[in-house]
C-alpha cells in the first residue's frame, strides 16, 4: 500500500502524526544529559545499546550514513571514552565497535531523564487518552523500525 491508497482521513492522520512526532522529538532532544554529543553520536550509542557490538560498516548501514562519516563518528566517540574498537574475531582488516561502561551509564541517565519528562507530560492526560497511548506505543515502535 502506498500513500495514494490511504483514505483522506488516513492521510490527514499521518500528517498530524508527523507533526506531533517532530515536535516531541525536538523537545526530547532538549532533555539530553550530555550536550557535547551530537544527535548522530547519541543515535550511534543507542544503536550499539539495542543491537550490540558492530563494525563501522554495519553501524553506517543502520544509521543511514556513509562509511567514512561513521568512521569519523566512531573516532570522536572513542576519543570521548564512549566506545572502544577491538579487532574483528574473523577478519583482521576490520574492527568491532562496542560501547563502554561510561556510555552505558550516560545512556541510562539520558533514558531516565527523558522517560521522567514524558511521564510528567502524560500525567496531564485523562485515562481515555492514556489507554490510547498504551495501544499506540507498539504501533509507533513498529513504524520506527520499518
Helices and strands as residue ranges (DSSP letters): G 3-5, H 8-29, H 39-51, H 56-63, H 67-79, E 83-87, E 95-99, H 101-122, H 127-144
